[in-house]
């Protein structure tokens, strides 16, 4: 079945996309370079293919794709709460680049430089592991797909994440390369599952979204025995 057919009809697809911003004070935050373009492309493709799509979006400047419901969040904690609140779902695709750490306390007013202060130490704590928690949840979606953005040893780290988090597929991409990954319209993915792998791209993110959904559909049908 081609990407133009309604092969995701009536499937409820939950997608997270974009970065999270972890506030330090009312002016500053810890963030990353994720643009959200890959996750939004997946949401758009899934909706075009008939899915009922809920998109949990971090702070990005992208229009909502047609026929997609959207919830905007800022922090990892807010994304965690929003994702879990949208269960149950048939498929979860965690394309968001969620911060691993957040400040233990947010200063209520702007932090000022002190005379003679040459360094600043922030007390950071781990954020909730949305992907691992969802994979172990009582309302776990039948298919859980994660993403891994890596600068090196892409396959090794992606397969480790696949196993450690007990998810079904993981789409890994190398970041820090011009014209690919964060802040780019193009990307290349290495997709792994427990007994296979496939390379996608390099290609425009809209094209990769459909290619990834083809793999998701394959895995869905295998699990359903069709």
HELIX and SHEET records of a PDB file:
HELIX    1   1 UNK A   37  UNK A   48  1                                  12    
HELIX    2   2 UNK A   76  UNK A   85  1                                  10    
HELIX    3   3 UNK A  130  UNK A  135  1                                   6    
HELIX    4   4 UNK A  154  UNK A  164  1                                  11    
HELIX    5   5 UNK A  205  UNK A  224  1                                  20    
SHEET    1   A 8 UNK A  68  UNK A  72  0                                        
SHEET    2   A 8 UNK A  52  UNK A  57  1                                        
SHEET    3   A 8 UNK A  12  UNK A  17  1                                        
SHEET    4   A 8 UNK A  91  UNK A  94  1                                        
SHEET    5   A 8 UNK A 143  UNK A 150  1                                        
SHEET    6   A 8 UNK A 169  UNK A 174  1                                        
SHEET    7   A 8 UNK A 186  UNK A 193 -1                                        
SHEET    8   A 8 UNK A 196  UNK A 204 -1                                        
SHEET    1   B 2 UNK A  22  UNK A  23  0                                        
SHEET    2   B 2 UNK A  29  UNK A  30 -1                                        
SHEET    1   C 2 UNK A 101  UNK A 103  0                                        
SHEET    2   C 2 UNK A 124  UNK A 126 -1                                        
END                                                                             
